[in-house]
Amino acid sequence: MSIPVKISFHGQDAQKQPNTSLKKPNWLRVKAPAGKIFEKTKQIVKEKSLNTVCEEAACPNIGECWNKKHATFIILGSVCTRACRFCNIKTGIPDKLDPHEPEKIARSVAELELKHVVITSVDRDDLEDGGANHFAQCILEIRKKCPNTSIEVLTPDFLRKGDAYKIIVDAKPDVFNHNIETVPSLYPKIRPGSRYFNSLNLLNNVKNLDKNIFTKSGMMVGLGETNDEIFQVMDDLRSAKVDFLTIGQYLQPTPNHARVERYVEPDEFNYYEKMAKVKGFHMVSATPLTRSSYHAEEDFIRLKSMNIDA
């Protein structure tokens, strides 16, 4: 299958296609979620009154992941203090912190018999530490109840929160993930409440503090970025010593969110993956349906089996 004309193997910018109510391509269509294991996972999440990014962010992979008993839990409530143009999470006045949430998360991890768990959160700019201590408490509770479960955190950027992120590092998650999300030129439009170099510095500082923690980041494509910009983000992340990279297609949650400028062909994702591996990432997932925690367990187990240290 030939590479589409809109991508250049010489690093030139991809041609921008005008958005005229783009039709979603076949490779982005997924089956409706169903199955006994899916229903059991759904029941546990409902009974424990847990928030999951699978539901809140309308993830297209929820059927596949929940049928494998994979779930990414959202802590710190379900309302975010930011209003990113790509995100389907509600924005507004945040919920009060649930002091029992870390224990509830740990019990759910045990009940689901998870080998690898991903904990993420909304942005909590209203909290002095941005929610860092709550993350740490979740890690510690899971370690108590499920000592053999590997733990991945997907954190906010802790912008203007000083060294709060160190609280999480001290709790020693196996993977510290923070998404760069998009290229710097699109930050004012897509991620106005965040700062590109703050996110890079966070990832770099985590690795400097504890070299035994794997670091991870992810980005979306299809928002109007160029290939040269994508490759520059890869270089920046490697300069920050990031180990894992995920790249997926941006999908517009509602008409009020940023529109899809183009649907990136699967062959282009294959090329992104090859480029990222050449640049030195230990693990890369680049497909149209890739999301931050998609296949996180499989990727972590595969990495450990290769005896690669952070």
C-alpha positions as CSV (number, residue, x, y, z in Angstrom):
1,M,0.0,0.0,0.0
2,S,1.5,3.3,-1.1
3,I,2.1,6.2,1.3
4,P,-0.5,9.0,0.6
5,V,0.8,12.1,-1.1
6,K,0.0,14.2,1.9
7,I,3.0,12.8,3.9
8,S,6.6,13.3,2.9
9,F,9.5,11.0,3.9
10,H,11.8,13.9,3.6
11,G,10.3,15.7,6.6
12,Q,8.3,18.2,4.6
13,D,5.0,19.4,6.1
14,A,1.9,17.4,5.5
15,Q,-0.5,19.2,3.2
16,K,-3.4,20.6,5.2
17,Q,-6.8,19.5,4.0
18,P,-9.8,21.8,4.4
19,N,-12.4,20.5,6.8
20,T,-15.7,20.0,5.0
21,S,-17.5,17.8,7.4
22,L,-15.0,15.0,7.2
23,K,-16.5,11.5,7.1
24,K,-15.0,9.2,9.7
25,P,-13.0,6.5,7.8
26,N,-13.6,2.7,8.3
27,W,-10.4,2.2,10.3
28,L,-11.9,4.3,13.1
29,R,-15.1,2.4,13.4
30,V,-15.3,0.0,16.4
31,K,-17.9,-2.5,17.6
32,A,-20.4,-1.5,20.3
33,P,-19.2,-2.6,23.7
34,A,-20.8,-5.9,24.9
35,G,-19.9,-9.1,26.7
36,K,-20.1,-10.7,30.2
37,I,-16.7,-9.4,31.3
38,F,-17.6,-5.9,30.0
39,E,-20.8,-5.9,32.0
40,K,-19.0,-7.1,35.1
41,T,-16.4,-4.4,34.8
42,K,-19.2,-1.9,34.3
43,Q,-21.0,-3.1,37.3
44,I,-17.9,-2.9,39.6
45,V,-17.2,0.7,38.4
46,K,-20.9,1.6,39.1
47,E,-21.1,-0.1,42.5
48,K,-17.9,1.6,43.7
49,S,-19.1,5.0,42.3
50,L,-15.8,5.3,40.4
51,N,-15.0,7.7,37.6
52,T,-13.2,6.2,34.6
53,V,-11.6,8.0,31.6
54,C,-13.1,5.2,29.5
55,E,-16.6,6.7,30.1
56,E,-15.9,10.4,30.8
57,A,-13.7,10.9,27.7
58,A,-15.9,8.7,25.5
59,C,-13.0,6.5,24.6
60,P,-13.6,4.4,21.5
61,N,-11.7,1.4,23.0
62,I,-13.9,0.9,26.1
63,G,-15.4,-2.3,24.7
64,E,-12.1,-3.9,24.1
65,C,-10.5,-2.7,27.3
66,W,-13.3,-3.5,29.7
67,N,-13.6,-7.0,28.2
68,K,-10.0,-7.5,29.3
69,K,-10.8,-6.0,32.7
70,H,-8.7,-3.0,31.9
71,A,-9.9,0.4,33.2
72,T,-8.3,3.8,33.7
73,F,-9.6,5.4,36.9
74,I,-10.1,9.1,37.2
75,I,-9.5,10.5,40.7
76,L,-10.0,14.0,42.2
77,G,-13.6,14.1,40.9
78,S,-15.2,14.3,37.5
79,V,-15.1,18.1,36.9
80,C,-12.0,19.8,35.6
81,T,-10.7,23.3,36.2
82,R,-9.4,23.6,32.6
83,A,-11.2,23.9,29.4
84,C,-9.0,22.2,26.8
85,R,-10.6,22.3,23.3
86,F,-10.0,18.5,22.7
87,C,-11.3,17.1,26.0
88,N,-14.8,15.7,26.8
89,I,-14.4,16.0,30.6
90,K,-16.8,18.5,32.2
91,T,-15.4,21.9,33.1
92,G,-16.6,23.9,36.1
93,I,-16.5,24.1,39.9
94,P,-14.7,20.9,41.0
95,D,-16.1,18.3,43.4
96,K,-14.9,18.0,47.0
97,L,-12.2,15.5,47.5
98,D,-13.3,12.0,48.6
99,P,-10.9,11.0,51.4
100,H,-12.0,7.4,50.9
101,E,-11.3,7.4,47.2
102,P,-7.7,5.8,47.4
103,E,-9.1,2.9,49.4
104,K,-12.0,2.4,47.0
105,I,-9.7,2.5,44.0
106,A,-7.5,-0.1,45.7
107,R,-10.4,-2.4,46.5
108,S,-11.6,-2.2,42.9
109,V,-8.1,-3.0,41.6
110,A,-8.2,-6.1,43.8
111,E,-11.7,-7.1,42.7
112,L,-10.9,-6.8,39.1
113,E,-7.6,-8.7,39.6
114,L,-5.7,-6.1,37.6
115,K,-2.1,-6.8,36.9
116,H,-1.5,-3.2,35.7
117,V,-3.6,-0.2,36.7
118,V,-3.7,3.3,35.3
119,I,-4.7,6.2,37.5
120,T,-5.4,9.6,36.0
121,S,-7.2,12.8,37.1
122,V,-8.9,16.0,36.1
123,D,-6.9,19.2,36.5
124,R,-7.3,20.6,40.0
125,D,-5.8,24.1,39.8
126,D,-7.9,25.0,42.9
127,L,-5.9,22.7,45.1
128,E,-2.6,23.8,46.6
129,D,-0.7,20.7,45.5
130,G,-2.8,20.1,42.3
131,G,-3.9,16.8,43.8
132,A,-0.5,15.3,44.1
133,N,-1.0,13.9,47.6
134,H,-4.2,12.2,46.5
135,F,-2.3,10.5,43.7
136,A,0.3,9.3,46.2
137,Q,-2.3,8.0,48.6
138,C,-3.9,6.0,45.8
139,I,-0.5,4.5,44.9
140,L,0.2,3.5,48.6
141,E,-3.2,1.9,49.0
142,I,-2.9,-0.1,45.9
143,R,0.6,-1.3,47.0
144,K,-0.9,-2.5,50.3
145,K,-3.8,-4.4,48.8
146,C,-2.2,-5.5,45.5
147,P,1.6,-5.6,45.9
148,N,2.1,-7.4,42.6
149,T,0.1,-4.9,40.5
150,S,2.2,-2.4,38.5
151,I,1.0,1.2,38.7
152,E,0.9,3.8,36.0
153,V,-0.1,7.4,36.7
154,L,-1.3,9.9,34.1
155,T,-1.0,13.2,35.8
156,P,-1.8,16.9,35.2
157,D,1.0,19.3,34.5
158,F,1.0,20.8,38.1
159,L,1.5,24.2,36.5
160,R,2.4,26.8,39.2
161,K,2.3,24.1,41.9
162,G,6.1,24.2,42.5
163,D,7.5,20.8,43.5
164,A,4.2,19.1,44.2
165,Y,4.9,16.4,41.6
166,K,7.7,15.2,43.9
167,I,5.1,13.7,46.3
168,I,4.0,11.3,43.5
169,V,7.6,10.5,42.6
170,D,8.3,9.6,46.2
171,A,5.4,7.2,46.2
172,K,7.2,5.3,43.3
173,P,4.7,4.5,40.6
174,D,6.1,2.1,37.9
175,V,5.2,4.5,35.1
176,F,4.8,8.3,35.3
177,N,2.8,9.5,32.3
178,H,2.0,13.1,31.4
179,N,0.7,13.9,27.9
180,I,2.2,16.6,25.8
181,E,-1.0,16.4,23.8
182,T,-0.1,18.4,20.7
183,V,2.6,20.5,19.1
184,P,3.6,23.9,20.7
185,S,2.1,26.0,17.9
186,L,-1.4,24.6,18.7
187,Y,-1.2,25.1,22.4
188,P,-3.0,28.6,22.4
189,K,-5.9,27.1,20.4
190,I,-6.1,23.5,21.8
191,R,-4.5,23.6,25.3
192,P,-4.7,27.3,26.3
193,G,-4.4,26.6,30.1
194,S,-1.1,24.7,29.7
195,R,2.4,25.5,28.7
196,Y,4.4,23.2,26.4
197,F,7.8,23.7,28.1
198,N,6.3,23.2,31.6
199,S,5.1,19.8,30.5
200,L,8.5,18.9,29.1
201,N,10.2,20.1,32.3
202,L,7.8,18.0,34.4
203,L,8.8,14.8,32.5
204,N,12.5,15.7,32.6
205,N,12.4,16.4,36.4
206,V,10.6,13.2,37.2
207,K,13.3,11.2,35.4
208,N,16.1,13.2,37.1
209,L,14.5,12.5,40.5
210,D,14.1,8.8,40.1
211,K,15.7,7.0,37.1
212,N,13.9,3.8,38.0
213,I,10.5,5.2,37.1
214,F,9.6,4.8,33.4
215,T,8.3,8.1,31.9
216,K,5.6,8.3,29.2
217,S,3.9,10.9,27.1
218,G,1.3,11.0,24.3
219,M,0.0,13.2,21.6
220,M,-2.9,13.5,19.2
221,V,-2.7,14.1,15.5
222,G,-5.2,15.5,13.0
223,L,-5.5,18.9,14.6
224,G,-3.6,20.8,11.9
225,E,0.0,20.0,13.0
226,T,2.7,19.3,10.4
227,N,5.0,16.3,10.3
228,D,8.1,18.4,11.0
229,E,6.3,19.6,14.2
230,I,5.5,16.0,15.2
231,F,9.1,15.0,14.8
232,Q,10.3,18.0,16.8
233,V,8.0,17.0,19.7
234,M,9.6,13.5,19.5
235,D,13.0,15.1,19.8
236,D,12.0,17.3,22.7
237,L,10.5,14.3,24.5
238,R,13.7,12.3,24.0
239,S,15.7,15.3,25.3
240,A,13.5,15.0,28.4
241,K,14.5,11.3,28.6
242,V,10.9,10.1,28.0
243,D,10.8,6.3,27.6
244,F,7.3,5.6,26.1
245,L,5.4,7.4,23.4
246,T,1.7,7.1,22.3
247,I,0.3,8.8,19.2
248,G,-3.4,8.6,18.2
249,Q,-6.0,10.2,16.0
250,Y,-7.9,13.1,17.5
251,L,-11.6,12.6,17.5
252,Q,-14.0,15.6,18.0
253,P,-16.2,14.8,21.0
254,T,-18.9,17.4,20.3
255,P,-19.5,20.2,17.8
256,N,-18.3,22.6,20.5
257,H,-14.8,21.1,20.5
258,A,-11.9,21.7,18.1
259,R,-12.7,20.1,14.8
260,V,-10.7,17.3,13.1
261,E,-8.6,18.9,10.4
262,R,-7.8,15.5,8.8
263,Y,-7.9,11.8,9.4
264,V,-4.4,10.4,9.4
265,E,-3.9,7.3,7.3
266,P,-2.8,4.1,9.1
267,D,0.4,4.0,6.9
268,E,1.3,7.4,8.3
269,F,1.0,6.1,11.9
270,N,3.3,3.3,10.9
271,Y,5.9,5.8,9.8
272,Y,5.5,7.8,13.0
273,E,6.2,4.7,15.0
274,K,9.3,3.9,13.0
275,M,10.6,7.4,13.4
276,A,10.0,7.4,17.1
277,K,11.8,4.1,17.5
278,V,14.8,5.4,15.6
279,K,14.8,8.4,17.9
280,G,15.3,6.1,20.9
281,F,11.9,5.5,22.6
282,H,11.8,2.2,24.4
283,M,8.2,1.6,23.6
284,V,5.9,3.2,20.9
285,S,2.2,2.8,20.2
286,A,1.1,4.8,17.1
287,T,-2.3,3.8,15.6
288,P,-5.5,5.7,14.8
289,L,-7.2,4.3,18.0
290,T,-4.2,4.6,20.3
291,R,-4.9,6.4,23.6
292,S,-2.6,7.0,26.6
293,S,-3.6,3.9,28.5
294,Y,-4.5,1.7,25.4
295,H,-2.7,-1.7,25.8
296,A,-0.7,-0.1,28.7
297,E,-0.6,-3.5,30.6
298,E,0.7,-5.4,27.5
299,D,3.3,-2.7,26.7
300,F,4.6,-2.7,30.3
301,I,4.8,-6.5,30.5
302,R,6.5,-6.7,27.2
303,L,9.0,-4.0,28.2
304,K,9.8,-5.8,31.5
305,S,10.3,-9.1,29.6
306,M,12.9,-7.4,27.5
307,N,14.8,-6.5,30.7
308,I,14.9,-2.9,29.7
309,D,15.6,-0.6,32.7
310,A,14.1,2.9,33.0
